């Protein structure tokens, strides 16, 4: 089953809820390309007006355990991001 139309929604959710994830981590979780991730991050994606952030686990694009592992691995980066935003 093609999940191509759902990937941008999952990418938007990951970027909003887990900004500490790197592009390669998002690419591996959702199965997409870096240019697509960049376009959604910069809000220049051709279909941006129709993208609604949806959890990739609910869409069936990755498992909860895979998402948890990626977030855990990126946790030190989240602390750096929060420090930059508050300081």
N, C-alpha and C positions, 0 to 999 in steps of 0.2 A: 504494500500500500504506500503510495507516495505521500510524504509528509512535507513536501517542498513548500506549500503555502503556509504551513504552520511554523516553520523555522524562524521567520522574522519575529513572530509573536514571542517565541521562546527566547530569542536573543534580547529583545527589548526587556523582558522580565528579568533575565540574568543581569543585564547592565544596570537596571534600576535597583534590584534587590541585593546584588553581589558585585559592587563596583571593583572589588579587590581581585576578581578573576581576570586572568590575562587572556588576550585574544586566542592563543593556542589552546588554553583550557576550555574556553567557550566553543571553539571550533571542534574540539574532540567530543565534548558533551553532546552538542547538537548536530554535528556532522555538516558544517557549513564552511564557507571560505572567509578569509580575513577581510577581503574587500566588502563583503556583505555586512560583517560586524562593524567595520569602519563607517559604512554608509548609514547604518542605523544609529550608531553613536553620534554621528555628526548631523543626523536628521536629514540626510540627502537621499535616502533610499527612494526609489521611484514610487513605491506604494506606501509611503510613510503615513498618509492620512488614514489608511485602513488598518494599520498595525495596532493591535491591542495586546499589551503584555499578558502572557499566560504562562504559568508554570510548565517548564519542559517535561517534568515528571507526569503531570496530568495529561499532556499531549502524547506521552509515550515515546518521547525522543531520547530519554535517558532514564536510568534507574535512580531511585532516591539515594541508594548507597554510593553511586558514582558522583552524584551532586554533592553529597555530604563530604566525600573524600576530597573533591576538588576545593570545596570551601575551606575545609580544615587545612589543606596544603597552602592555601592563599591567606590564611588568617594573619600571619605577620604583616602582610602587605596592607590589610585592612586597617591595622593599627597605625601604620604610616599615613594612610589616606586621611583617617580621622584626625590625626595629629596636625596634618597640614591644614585641614579645614578649620580647626579650632584655634590654631596658633598663628 
